[in-house]
Amino acid sequence: MSQDVRDQRIGDVILNLNNISLAFGGVKALTEISFDVREHEIRAIIGPNGAGKSSMLNVINGVYTPQQGEITLDGASFAKMNSRRAAEMGIARTFQNLALFKGMSVLDNIMTGRNLHMKSGVLAQAFRLGSAEREEIRNREFVENIIDFLEIQAFRKTPVGRLPYGLQKRVDLGRALAMEPRILLLDEPMAGMNIEEKQDMSRFILDVNDEYGTTIVLIEHDMGVVMDISDRVVVLDYGKKIGDGIPDQVRQNPDVIRAYLGAGH
């Protein structure tokens, strides 16, 4: 999909972070950071190590509670989010360090992402009673579609621990997609990947955005990837915002060049 077509699909602000500050003891992780995310866009958060990027994702999905600031999601404002509420409101995330169940199959790992959509009680599920069995069939069909979408059909019964790292990252993305998120938070989805794996993951991220209509917020160190696939980029350095805009604006921002890209770029 061309950038012009993508721009036409981008909607109103769905998520707004206003004046967010977060500290651990005397250490400031985030200082008065504000930015917004629009529906259907790919919004990148970049910055050097220790800039506060993962802390920002953890504020968005309720793992950390900021000491100051407000989160507005779908018009509802929260001084503090929690992980359960974030999930119920359609926020899912992947993790920098894979948190998969290594002994379980690809299919079963992705099925864990359907927990929020399971309405049957534990006993009904255990004994596969009528409604529970129908519900499980529906959820399995949904997961099988994700497996097809991510092109990992050949590994659906394979224990995740036996897969190459790049495919494990794909399974992690699949589990997050199984939650049917409106907003998908990706924490360094391409860390540790070779060029071919990065190209595959970039394609899947764009396809998730295009075909599922999912809004994506991602942290990524590979500047080439960020500039290629992002609609807008926010730049953090030492917990402060130093840049925000479309990739070309950010690329030419002197503060960003000094802090992140290096004067040679």
C-alpha positions in Angstrom: 0.0 0.0 0.0 1.4 3.4 -1.0 2.1 6.1 1.7 -0.5 8.3 0.2 -3.2 5.6 0.5 -1.9 4.9 4.1 -2.2 8.6 5.0 -5.8 8.6 3.9 -6.6 5.6 6.2 -5.2 7.3 9.3 -8.0 8.5 11.5 -8.4 10.6 14.6 -6.4 10.4 17.8 -7.1 7.1 19.6 -4.5 7.4 22.4 -3.1 10.5 24.0 -0.2 10.6 26.5 -0.2 14.0 28.3 2.6 15.2 30.5 3.7 11.7 31.6 6.5 11.6 34.3 7.8 8.4 35.8 10.5 7.9 38.4 12.0 4.9 40.3 13.3 6.3 43.6 15.4 9.3 42.6 15.9 8.2 39.0 13.7 9.9 36.4 12.7 7.4 33.6 10.3 9.8 31.9 9.9 13.6 32.3 6.8 15.4 31.1 6.3 13.5 27.9 3.3 14.2 25.7 2.4 12.6 22.3 -0.6 11.1 20.6 -1.3 8.0 18.4 -3.8 8.1 15.6 -6.0 5.2 14.6 -4.5 3.0 11.9 -1.0 4.6 12.0 2.4 3.0 12.7 3.9 5.2 15.4 7.6 4.6 16.3 9.3 5.4 19.5 13.1 5.7 19.1 16.1 6.8 21.1 19.4 5.6 22.5 19.6 2.9 25.2 18.2 4.1 28.5 16.0 6.8 26.8 12.9 5.5 28.4 11.2 3.8 25.5 10.2 0.5 27.2 9.1 2.5 30.2 6.8 4.4 28.0 5.2 1.2 26.6 4.9 -0.1 30.2 3.0 3.1 31.1 0.7 2.7 28.1 -0.3 -0.9 29.0 -0.5 -0.4 32.7 2.6 -2.2 34.0 3.9 1.1 35.4 1.9 3.9 37.0 3.3 7.4 36.3 3.6 9.8 39.1 2.3 12.6 36.9 0.2 12.9 33.7 -2.8 11.4 32.1 -3.6 8.7 29.5 -6.6 9.2 27.3 -7.8 6.1 25.4 -10.8 6.3 23.2 -11.9 9.5 24.9 -11.7 8.1 28.4 -9.0 9.5 30.7 -7.0 7.7 33.3 -4.4 8.9 35.8 -3.5 5.2 36.1 -4.0 2.3 33.7 -3.7 -1.4 34.8 -2.8 -4.3 32.6 -6.2 -6.0 32.7 -8.1 -2.8 31.8 -5.6 -2.1 29.0 -6.1 -5.6 27.6 -9.9 -5.2 27.8 -9.7 -1.9 26.0 -7.8 -3.5 23.2 -4.1 -3.0 23.9 -1.8 -5.9 23.4 2.0 -6.1 23.4 5.0 -8.2 22.5 8.2 -8.2 24.6 11.8 -7.5 23.9 12.7 -10.7 25.8 10.4 -13.4 24.5 7.9 -14.6 27.1 6.7 -17.6 25.2 6.0 -21.1 26.7 9.0 -22.9 25.1 7.7 -26.4 25.7 4.3 -25.7 24.2 3.4 -25.9 20.5 3.1 -22.8 18.3 -0.7 -23.4 18.1 -1.0 -23.6 21.9 1.1 -20.5 22.5 -1.0 -18.4 20.2 -4.2 -19.9 21.8 -3.1 -18.3 25.1 -3.8 -15.0 23.5 -7.5 -15.9 23.3 -8.0 -16.0 27.1 -9.9 -12.7 27.2 -12.3 -14.0 24.6 -13.1 -17.3 26.5 -16.5 -16.9 28.1 -17.0 -20.5 29.3 -16.0 -21.5 32.8 -13.1 -23.7 33.6 -15.3 -26.8 34.3 -17.2 -26.4 31.0 -13.8 -26.1 29.2 -12.4 -29.1 31.0 -15.3 -31.4 30.1 -15.8 -29.8 26.7 -19.5 -29.2 27.3 -21.6 -28.0 24.3 -21.1 -24.2 24.4 -17.5 -24.5 25.6 -16.7 -26.9 22.7 -18.2 -24.6 20.2 -16.3 -21.7 21.7 -13.0 -23.5 21.5 -13.6 -24.5 17.8 -14.3 -20.8 17.0 -11.1 -19.7 18.9 -9.0 -22.4 17.2 -10.3 -21.3 13.8 -9.3 -17.7 14.6 -5.8 -18.8 15.7 -5.4 -21.0 12.6 -6.1 -17.9 10.4 -3.3 -16.1 12.3 -0.9 -19.0 11.7 -1.7 -18.9 8.0 -1.3 -15.1 7.9 2.1 -15.3 9.5 3.1 -18.2 7.2 4.0 -20.6 10.1 1.7 -23.5 9.1 4.6 -25.9 8.9 5.4 -25.4 12.6 1.9 -25.3 14.2 2.6 -28.4 16.2 6.3 -27.7 16.9 7.4 -26.8 20.5 8.3 -23.1 20.3 11.7 -23.7 22.0 12.8 -25.7 18.9 12.2 -22.8 16.4 14.8 -20.3 15.2 14.7 -17.0 16.9 13.1 -15.1 14.0 10.2 -17.6 14.0 9.8 -17.3 17.8 9.4 -13.6 17.3 6.6 -14.3 14.8 4.8 -16.6 17.3 5.0 -13.8 19.8 3.4 -11.4 17.3 0.7 -14.1 16.6 -0.1 -14.4 20.3 -0.6 -10.6 20.6 -2.8 -10.7 17.4 -4.9 -13.4 18.9 -6.1 -10.8 21.4 -7.7 -8.9 18.5 -6.1 -5.6 19.6 -7.0 -2.2 18.4 -3.5 -1.0 19.5 -0.5 -3.3 19.3 2.7 -2.4 21.2 5.8 -3.9 19.7 9.0 -3.8 21.9 12.0 -4.2 19.6 10.3 -6.7 17.3 13.5 -7.1 15.1 16.1 -7.3 17.8 18.6 -10.1 17.1 17.3 -10.7 13.6 19.3 -11.0 10.4 18.5 -8.9 7.3 16.1 -11.4 5.8 14.2 -11.9 9.1 13.9 -8.1 9.5 12.5 -7.8 6.0 9.9 -10.6 6.8 8.9 -8.9 10.1 8.6 -5.5 8.5 6.3 -7.0 5.9 4.1 -8.6 8.6 3.9 -5.4 10.6 2.8 -3.5 7.5 0.3 -6.3 6.7 -1.1 -6.3 10.2 -1.6 -2.5 9.9 -3.1 -2.7 6.4 -5.2 -5.9 6.6 -6.3 -6.0 10.3 -6.5 -2.2 10.5 -4.5 -2.4 13.7 -2.8 0.7 15.2 0.8 0.0 16.0 3.2 1.6 18.4 6.7 0.2 18.1 10.2 0.6 19.6 12.9 -0.3 17.2 16.7 0.4 17.0 17.1 -0.2 13.2 16.7 3.3 11.8 16.3 2.0 8.3 13.3 0.0 9.3 11.8 2.8 11.4 12.1 5.3 8.5 10.6 2.9 6.0 7.5 1.7 7.8 6.5 4.4 10.3 4.0 7.1 9.7 5.2 9.3 12.6 8.2 9.0 15.0 8.6 10.3 18.5 12.2 10.5 19.8 13.2 10.2 23.5 16.6 10.9 25.1 17.3 10.5 28.8 13.6 10.3 29.4 12.7 13.5 27.6 11.1 14.1 24.2 13.5 15.7 21.8 11.7 15.1 18.5 8.3 14.3 17.0 7.0 14.2 13.5 7.0 12.3 10.2 10.2 10.4 9.4 11.8 13.1 7.2 11.3 15.8 9.8 12.8 13.6 12.5 15.7 12.6 10.3 16.6 16.3 9.8 16.1 17.4 13.5 19.5 18.6 14.8 18.7 17.4 18.4 17.9 13.9 17.1 21.0 13.9 14.9 23.2 14.8 17.9 21.5 12.4 20.3 20.8 9.4 18.2 22.0 9.3 14.7 25.5 10.8 15.3 26.8 13.9 13.5 28.3 11.7 10.7 24.7 10.8 9.5 
